[in-house]
Amino acid sequence: MLYKILQTLGVLLWTGFLVYFTAYLFSLGYRVQNLAQGALIALMLLAWVALWMGHGRWLLLLVGLQLGLVVLLYLLSQRP
């Protein structure tokens, strides 16, 4: 039980870091930024459900999707 609580805190901190990172370091429009942050939070909620249901592979997939979304946002912010 303690391990799941620590994993939950890790998922929350990871998502908080990604939301902060996308909000302050990328020069995107407000619509794109708000949509991306909503997607990050939705992926966090799905990861939380996967964590508590005991599906470790789904958890890793969802956290990887969060990271992939941030990389995509970075690439979008670098285009002219």
Secondary structure, DSSP 8 states (H G I E B T S, - for coil): -HHHHHHHHHHHHHHHHHHHHHHHH----HHHHHHHHHHHHHHHHHHHHHHHHT-HHHHHHHHHHHHHHHHHHHHHHH--
